[in-house]
Amino acid sequence: MAIRREILEEYDTYLKQIKLAIDSFYLVIGFLSNYDMLFDDIVLGKYRLQKYSASSNLTN
């Protein structure tokens, strides 16, 4: 997900408080912005591993 810096700067006080569901927060502020949104169905990977997520326990 990519978001313009101008959009993030408008919501920086909220962004500093977010602990969970950051992707959902990005989607909501994208909807609230005056910019057009692009949704693409290209698969970039099968899954992603994050340090603090349920998928962090996956192994190959």
mmCIF file as gemmi writes it, N, C-alpha and C atoms, coordinates in Angstrom:
data_model
loop_
_atom_site.group_PDB
_atom_site.id
_atom_site.type_symbol
_atom_site.label_atom_id
_atom_site.label_alt_id
_atom_site.label_comp_id
_atom_site.label_asym_id
_atom_site.label_entity_id
_atom_site.label_seq_id
_atom_site.pdbx_PDB_ins_code
_atom_site.Cartn_x
_atom_site.Cartn_y
_atom_site.Cartn_z
_atom_site.occupancy
_atom_site.B_iso_or_equiv
_atom_site.pdbx_formal_charge
_atom_site.auth_seq_id
_atom_site.auth_asym_id
_atom_site.pdbx_PDB_model_num
ATOM 1 N N . MET Axp A 1 ? 0.852 -1.163 0 1 0 ? 1 A 1
ATOM 2 C CA . MET Axp A 1 ? 0 0 0 1 0 ? 1 A 1
ATOM 3 C C . MET Axp A 1 ? 0.9 1.229 0 1 0 ? 1 A 1
ATOM 4 N N . ALA Axp A 2 ? 0.556 2.166 -0.84 1 0 ? 2 A 1
ATOM 5 C CA . ALA Axp A 2 ? 1.315 3.413 -0.921 1 0 ? 2 A 1
ATOM 6 C C . ALA Axp A 2 ? 0.358 4.581 -0.719 1 0 ? 2 A 1
ATOM 7 N N . ILE Axp A 3 ? 0.779 5.535 0.086 1 0 ? 3 A 1
ATOM 8 C CA . ILE Axp A 3 ? -0.059 6.701 0.396 1 0 ? 3 A 1
ATOM 9 C C . ILE Axp A 3 ? 0.794 7.951 0.285 1 0 ? 3 A 1
ATOM 10 N N . ARG Axp A 4 ? 0.222 8.99 -0.27 1 0 ? 4 A 1
ATOM 11 C CA . ARG Axp A 4 ? 0.938 10.27 -0.387 1 0 ? 4 A 1
ATOM 12 C C . ARG Axp A 4 ? 1.308 10.809 0.987 1 0 ? 4 A 1
ATOM 13 N N . ARG Axp A 5 ? 2.458 11.41 1.043 1 0 ? 5 A 1
ATOM 14 C CA . ARG Axp A 5 ? 2.94 11.999 2.292 1 0 ? 5 A 1
ATOM 15 C C . ARG Axp A 5 ? 1.969 13.051 2.818 1 0 ? 5 A 1
ATOM 16 N N . GLU Axp A 6 ? 1.369 13.824 1.906 1 0 ? 6 A 1
ATOM 17 C CA . GLU Axp A 6 ? 0.442 14.88 2.319 1 0 ? 6 A 1
ATOM 18 C C . GLU Axp A 6 ? -0.742 14.303 3.107 1 0 ? 6 A 1
ATOM 19 N N . ILE Axp A 7 ? -1.202 13.125 2.701 1 0 ? 7 A 1
ATOM 20 C CA . ILE Axp A 7 ? -2.317 12.498 3.402 1 0 ? 7 A 1
ATOM 21 C C . ILE Axp A 7 ? -1.884 12.059 4.791 1 0 ? 7 A 1
ATOM 22 N N . LEU Axp A 8 ? -0.73 11.428 4.877 1 0 ? 8 A 1
ATOM 23 C CA . LEU Axp A 8 ? -0.23 10.968 6.178 1 0 ? 8 A 1
ATOM 24 C C . LEU Axp A 8 ? 0.019 12.132 7.131 1 0 ? 8 A 1
ATOM 25 N N . GLU Axp A 9 ? 0.529 13.227 6.596 1 0 ? 9 A 1
ATOM 26 C CA . GLU Axp A 9 ? 0.819 14.378 7.449 1 0 ? 9 A 1
ATOM 27 C C . GLU Axp A 9 ? -0.449 14.983 8.044 1 0 ? 9 A 1
ATOM 28 N N . GLU Axp A 10 ? -1.579 14.87 7.343 1 0 ? 10 A 1
ATOM 29 C CA . GLU Axp A 10 ? -2.84 15.376 7.878 1 0 ? 10 A 1
ATOM 30 C C . GLU Axp A 10 ? -3.285 14.601 9.113 1 0 ? 10 A 1
ATOM 31 N N . TYR Axp A 11 ? -2.907 13.329 9.184 1 0 ? 11 A 1
ATOM 32 C CA . TYR Axp A 11 ? -3.373 12.442 10.252 1 0 ? 11 A 1
ATOM 33 C C . TYR Axp A 11 ? -2.222 11.965 11.138 1 0 ? 11 A 1
ATOM 34 N N . ASP Axp A 12 ? -1.149 12.739 11.21 1 0 ? 12 A 1
ATOM 35 C CA . ASP Axp A 12 ? 0.04 12.279 11.937 1 0 ? 12 A 1
ATOM 36 C C . ASP Axp A 12 ? -0.2 12.08 13.434 1 0 ? 12 A 1
ATOM 37 N N . THR Axp A 13 ? -1.08 12.864 14.041 1 0 ? 13 A 1
ATOM 38 C CA . THR Axp A 13 ? -1.343 12.667 15.475 1 0 ? 13 A 1
ATOM 39 C C . THR Axp A 13 ? -2.033 11.323 15.718 1 0 ? 13 A 1
ATOM 40 N N . TYR Axp A 14 ? -2.937 10.942 14.825 1 0 ? 14 A 1
ATOM 41 C CA . TYR Axp A 14 ? -3.592 9.63 14.947 1 0 ? 14 A 1
ATOM 42 C C . TYR Axp A 14 ? -2.625 8.509 14.619 1 0 ? 14 A 1
ATOM 43 N N . LEU Axp A 15 ? -1.792 8.737 13.627 1 0 ? 15 A 1
ATOM 44 C CA . LEU Axp A 15 ? -0.843 7.711 13.19 1 0 ? 15 A 1
ATOM 45 C C . LEU Axp A 15 ? 0.113 7.321 14.312 1 0 ? 15 A 1
ATOM 46 N N . LYS Axp A 16 ? 0.498 8.281 15.125 1 0 ? 16 A 1
ATOM 47 C CA . LYS Axp A 16 ? 1.393 7.996 16.246 1 0 ? 16 A 1
ATOM 48 C C . LYS Axp A 16 ? 0.729 7.156 17.328 1 0 ? 16 A 1
ATOM 49 N N . GLN Axp A 17 ? -0.595 7.16 17.372 1 0 ? 17 A 1
ATOM 50 C CA . GLN Axp A 17 ? -1.33 6.426 18.402 1 0 ? 17 A 1
ATOM 51 C C . GLN Axp A 17 ? -1.745 5.024 17.959 1 0 ? 17 A 1
ATOM 52 N N . ILE Axp A 18 ? -1.656 4.735 16.668 1 0 ? 18 A 1
ATOM 53 C CA . ILE Axp A 18 ? -2.122 3.442 16.138 1 0 ? 18 A 1
ATOM 54 C C . ILE Axp A 18 ? -1.162 2.336 16.565 1 0 ? 18 A 1
ATOM 55 N N . LYS Axp A 19 ? -1.705 1.29 17.165 1 0 ? 19 A 1
ATOM 56 C CA . LYS Axp A 19 ? -0.911 0.127 17.565 1 0 ? 19 A 1
ATOM 57 C C . LYS Axp A 19 ? -1.273 -1.112 16.736 1 0 ? 19 A 1
ATOM 58 N N . LEU Axp A 20 ? -2.523 -1.199 16.3 1 0 ? 20 A 1
ATOM 59 C CA . LEU Axp A 20 ? -3.011 -2.349 15.539 1 0 ? 20 A 1
ATOM 60 C C . LEU Axp A 20 ? -3.74 -1.874 14.283 1 0 ? 20 A 1
ATOM 61 N N . ALA Axp A 21 ? -3.865 -2.757 13.319 1 0 ? 21 A 1
ATOM 62 C CA . ALA Axp A 21 ? -4.669 -2.519 12.109 1 0 ? 21 A 1
ATOM 63 C C . ALA Axp A 21 ? -4.228 -1.286 11.336 1 0 ? 21 A 1
ATOM 64 N N . ILE Axp A 22 ? -2.924 -1.124 11.172 1 0 ? 22 A 1
ATOM 65 C CA . ILE Axp A 22 ? -2.407 0.046 10.456 1 0 ? 22 A 1
ATOM 66 C C . ILE Axp A 22 ? -2.872 0.051 9.002 1 0 ? 22 A 1
ATOM 67 N N . ASP Axp A 23 ? -2.996 -1.135 8.389 1 0 ? 23 A 1
ATOM 68 C CA . ASP Axp A 23 ? -3.47 -1.193 7.005 1 0 ? 23 A 1
ATOM 69 C C . ASP Axp A 23 ? -4.896 -0.663 6.892 1 0 ? 23 A 1
ATOM 70 N N . SER Axp A 24 ? -5.729 -0.983 7.86 1 0 ? 24 A 1
ATOM 71 C CA . SER Axp A 24 ? -7.108 -0.479 7.865 1 0 ? 24 A 1
ATOM 72 C C . SER Axp A 24 ? -7.124 1.032 8.027 1 0 ? 24 A 1
ATOM 73 N N . PHE Axp A 25 ? -6.236 1.545 8.866 1 0 ? 25 A 1
ATOM 74 C CA . PHE Axp A 25 ? -6.128 2.993 9.051 1 0 ? 25 A 1
ATOM 75 C C . PHE Axp A 25 ? -5.728 3.663 7.741 1 0 ? 25 A 1
ATOM 76 N N . TYR Axp A 26 ? -4.756 3.101 7.041 1 0 ? 26 A 1
ATOM 77 C CA . TYR Axp A 26 ? -4.339 3.654 5.748 1 0 ? 26 A 1
ATOM 78 C C . TYR Axp A 26 ? -5.493 3.65 4.753 1 0 ? 26 A 1
ATOM 79 N N . LEU Axp A 27 ? -6.272 2.59 4.731 1 0 ? 27 A 1
ATOM 80 C CA . LEU Axp A 27 ? -7.403 2.51 3.811 1 0 ? 27 A 1
ATOM 81 C C . LEU Axp A 27 ? -8.44 3.587 4.136 1 0 ? 27 A 1
ATOM 82 N N . VAL Axp A 28 ? -8.738 3.769 5.402 1 0 ? 28 A 1
ATOM 83 C CA . VAL Axp A 28 ? -9.732 4.767 5.808 1 0 ? 28 A 1
ATOM 84 C C . VAL Axp A 28 ? -9.269 6.173 5.451 1 0 ? 28 A 1
ATOM 85 N N . ILE Axp A 29 ? -8.032 6.527 5.749 1 0 ? 29 A 1
ATOM 86 C CA . ILE Axp A 29 ? -7.584 7.884 5.418 1 0 ? 29 A 1
ATOM 87 C C . ILE Axp A 29 ? -7.46 8.063 3.904 1 0 ? 29 A 1
ATOM 88 N N . GLY Axp A 30 ? -7.243 6.968 3.188 1 0 ? 30 A 1
ATOM 89 C CA . GLY Axp A 30 ? -7.276 7.045 1.727 1 0 ? 30 A 1
ATOM 90 C C . GLY Axp A 30 ? -8.66 7.402 1.225 1 0 ? 30 A 1
ATOM 91 N N . PHE Axp A 31 ? -9.685 6.767 1.805 1 0 ? 31 A 1
ATOM 92 C CA . PHE Axp A 31 ? -11.066 7.093 1.449 1 0 ? 31 A 1
ATOM 93 C C . PHE Axp A 31 ? -11.419 8.529 1.819 1 0 ? 31 A 1
ATOM 94 N N . LEU Axp A 32 ? -10.914 9 2.947 1 0 ? 32 A 1
ATOM 95 C CA . LEU Axp A 32 ? -11.228 10.351 3.406 1 0 ? 32 A 1
ATOM 96 C C . LEU Axp A 32 ? -10.507 11.447 2.617 1 0 ? 32 A 1
ATOM 97 N N . SER Axp A 33 ? -9.455 11.09 1.911 1 0 ? 33 A 1
ATOM 98 C CA . SER Axp A 33 ? -8.68 12.086 1.171 1 0 ? 33 A 1
ATOM 99 C C . SER Axp A 33 ? -9.419 12.505 -0.095 1 0 ? 33 A 1
ATOM 100 N N . ASN Axp A 34 ? -8.953 13.574 -0.696 1 0 ? 34 A 1
ATOM 101 C CA . ASN Axp A 34 ? -9.532 14.065 -1.944 1 0 ? 34 A 1
ATOM 102 C C . ASN Axp A 34 ? -8.862 13.453 -3.17 1 0 ? 34 A 1
ATOM 103 N N . TYR Axp A 35 ? -7.971 12.509 -2.957 1 0 ? 35 A 1
ATOM 104 C CA . TYR Axp A 35 ? -7.247 11.889 -4.056 1 0 ? 35 A 1
ATOM 105 C C . TYR Axp A 35 ? -7.992 10.656 -4.57 1 0 ? 35 A 1
ATOM 106 N N . ASP Axp A 36 ? -7.753 10.328 -5.838 1 0 ? 36 A 1
ATOM 107 C CA . ASP Axp A 36 ? -8.29 9.093 -6.397 1 0 ? 36 A 1
ATOM 108 C C . ASP Axp A 36 ? -7.526 7.913 -5.821 1 0 ? 36 A 1
ATOM 109 N N . MET Axp A 37 ? -8.209 6.768 -5.743 1 0 ? 37 A 1
ATOM 110 C CA . MET Axp A 37 ? -7.568 5.551 -5.243 1 0 ? 37 A 1
ATOM 111 C C . MET Axp A 37 ? -7.498 4.537 -6.376 1 0 ? 37 A 1
ATOM 112 N N . LEU Axp A 38 ? -6.437 3.759 -6.377 1 0 ? 38 A 1
ATOM 113 C CA . LEU Axp A 38 ? -6.24 2.711 -7.374 1 0 ? 38 A 1
ATOM 114 C C . LEU Axp A 38 ? -6.204 1.374 -6.656 1 0 ? 38 A 1
ATOM 115 N N . PHE Axp A 39 ? -7.054 0.462 -7.077 1 0 ? 39 A 1
ATOM 116 C CA . PHE Axp A 39 ? -7.061 -0.889 -6.522 1 0 ? 39 A 1
ATOM 117 C C . PHE Axp A 39 ? -6.554 -1.825 -7.593 1 0 ? 39 A 1
ATOM 118 N N . ASP Axp A 40 ? -5.551 -2.611 -7.259 1 0 ? 40 A 1
ATOM 119 C CA . ASP Axp A 40 ? -4.901 -3.496 -8.215 1 0 ? 40 A 1
ATOM 120 C C . ASP Axp A 40 ? -4.938 -4.915 -7.667 1 0 ? 40 A 1
ATOM 121 N N . ASP Axp A 41 ? -5.228 -5.885 -8.516 1 0 ? 41 A 1
ATOM 122 C CA . ASP Axp A 41 ? -5.327 -7.27 -8.049 1 0 ? 41 A 1
ATOM 123 C C . ASP Axp A 41 ? -4.073 -8.095 -8.342 1 0 ? 41 A 1
ATOM 124 N N . ILE Axp A 42 ? -2.971 -7.443 -8.616 1 0 ? 42 A 1
ATOM 125 C CA . ILE Axp A 42 ? -1.719 -8.149 -8.866 1 0 ? 42 A 1
ATOM 126 C C . ILE Axp A 42 ? -1.191 -8.716 -7.551 1 0 ? 42 A 1
ATOM 127 N N . VAL Axp A 43 ? -0.898 -10.008 -7.539 1 0 ? 43 A 1
ATOM 128 C CA . VAL Axp A 43 ? -0.363 -10.666 -6.347 1 0 ? 43 A 1
ATOM 129 C C . VAL Axp A 43 ? 1.132 -10.358 -6.265 1 0 ? 43 A 1
ATOM 130 N N . LEU Axp A 44 ? 1.532 -9.753 -5.158 1 0 ? 44 A 1
ATOM 131 C CA . LEU Axp A 44 ? 2.937 -9.398 -4.973 1 0 ? 44 A 1
ATOM 132 C C . LEU Axp A 44 ? 3.697 -10.457 -4.178 1 0 ? 44 A 1
ATOM 133 N N . GLY Axp A 45 ? 2.98 -11.309 -3.51 1 0 ? 45 A 1
ATOM 134 C CA . GLY Axp A 45 ? 3.595 -12.378 -2.728 1 0 ? 45 A 1
ATOM 135 C C . GLY Axp A 45 ? 2.518 -13.284 -2.165 1 0 ? 45 A 1
ATOM 136 N N . LYS Axp A 46 ? 2.909 -14.469 -1.728 1 0 ? 46 A 1
ATOM 137 C CA . LYS Axp A 46 ? 1.928 -15.404 -1.184 1 0 ? 46 A 1
ATOM 138 C C . LYS Axp A 46 ? 1.546 -15.046 0.239 1 0 ? 46 A 1
ATOM 139 N N . TYR Axp A 47 ? 2.471 -14.548 1.009 1 0 ? 47 A 1
ATOM 140 C CA . TYR Axp A 47 ? 2.208 -14.078 2.364 1 0 ? 47 A 1
ATOM 141 C C . TYR Axp A 47 ? 3.371 -13.193 2.782 1 0 ? 47 A 1
ATOM 142 N N . ARG Axp A 48 ? 3.163 -12.43 3.811 1 0 ? 48 A 1
ATOM 143 C CA . ARG Axp A 48 ? 4.266 -11.62 4.319 1 0 ? 48 A 1
ATOM 144 C C . ARG Axp A 48 ? 4.43 -11.896 5.799 1 0 ? 48 A 1
ATOM 145 N N . LEU Axp A 49 ? 5.638 -11.845 6.242 1 0 ? 49 A 1
ATOM 146 C CA . LEU Axp A 49 ? 5.94 -12.087 7.649 1 0 ? 49 A 1
ATOM 147 C C . LEU Axp A 49 ? 6.233 -10.761 8.322 1 0 ? 49 A 1
ATOM 148 N N . GLN Axp A 50 ? 5.578 -10.538 9.425 1 0 ? 50 A 1
ATOM 149 C CA . GLN Axp A 50 ? 5.826 -9.343 10.212 1 0 ? 50 A 1
ATOM 150 C C . GLN Axp A 50 ? 6.214 -9.768 11.614 1 0 ? 50 A 1
ATOM 151 N N . LYS Axp A 51 ? 6.998 -8.956 12.249 1 0 ? 51 A 1
ATOM 152 C CA . LYS Axp A 51 ? 7.502 -9.294 13.572 1 0 ? 51 A 1
ATOM 153 C C . LYS Axp A 51 ? 6.383 -9.491 14.588 1 0 ? 51 A 1
ATOM 154 N N . TYR Axp A 52 ? 5.374 -8.645 14.559 1 0 ? 52 A 1
ATOM 155 C CA . TYR Axp A 52 ? 4.297 -8.706 15.551 1 0 ? 52 A 1
ATOM 156 C C . TYR Axp A 52 ? 2.963 -9.075 14.904 1 0 ? 52 A 1
ATOM 157 N N . SER Axp A 53 ? 2.922 -10.218 14.242 1 0 ? 53 A 1
ATOM 158 C CA . SER Axp A 53 ? 1.669 -10.674 13.649 1 0 ? 53 A 1
ATOM 159 C C . SER Axp A 53 ? 1.523 -12.175 13.845 1 0 ? 53 A 1
ATOM 160 N N . ALA Axp A 54 ? 0.348 -12.678 13.551 1 0 ? 54 A 1
ATOM 161 C CA . ALA Axp A 54 ? 0.105 -14.115 13.666 1 0 ? 54 A 1
ATOM 162 C C . ALA Axp A 54 ? 0.99 -14.897 12.714 1 0 ? 54 A 1
ATOM 163 N N . SER Axp A 55 ? 1.357 -14.296 11.594 1 0 ? 55 A 1
ATOM 164 C CA . SER Axp A 55 ? 2.181 -14.998 10.605 1 0 ? 55 A 1
ATOM 165 C C . SER Axp A 55 ? 3.657 -15.028 10.98 1 0 ? 55 A 1
ATOM 166 N N . SER Axp A 56 ? 4.049 -14.378 12.061 1 0 ? 56 A 1
ATOM 167 C CA . SER Axp A 56 ? 5.458 -14.337 12.428 1 0 ? 56 A 1
ATOM 168 C C . SER Axp A 56 ? 5.966 -15.703 12.899 1 0 ? 56 A 1
ATOM 169 N N . ASN Axp A 57 ? 5.055 -16.614 13.222 1 0 ? 57 A 1
ATOM 170 C CA . ASN Axp A 57 ? 5.459 -17.945 13.667 1 0 ? 57 A 1
ATOM 171 C C . ASN Axp A 57 ? 5.596 -18.945 12.52 1 0 ? 57 A 1
ATOM 172 N N . LEU Axp A 58 ? 5.353 -18.525 11.286 1 0 ? 58 A 1
ATOM 173 C CA . LEU Axp A 58 ? 5.467 -19.424 10.134 1 0 ? 58 A 1
ATOM 174 C C . LEU Axp A 58 ? 6.926 -19.736 9.839 1 0 ? 58 A 1
ATOM 175 N N . THR Axp A 59 ? 7.18 -20.958 9.451 1 0 ? 59 A 1
ATOM 176 C CA . THR Axp A 59 ? 8.519 -21.348 9.04 1 0 ? 59 A 1
ATOM 177 C C . THR Axp A 59 ? 8.438 -22.063 7.707 1 0 ? 59 A 1
ATOM 178 N N . ASN Axp A 60 ? 9.535 -22.115 6.987 1 0 ? 60 A 1
ATOM 179 C CA . ASN Axp A 60 ? 9.546 -22.802 5.681 1 0 ? 60 A 1
ATOM 180 C C . ASN Axp A 60 ? 9.683 -24.273 5.864 1 0 ? 60 A 1
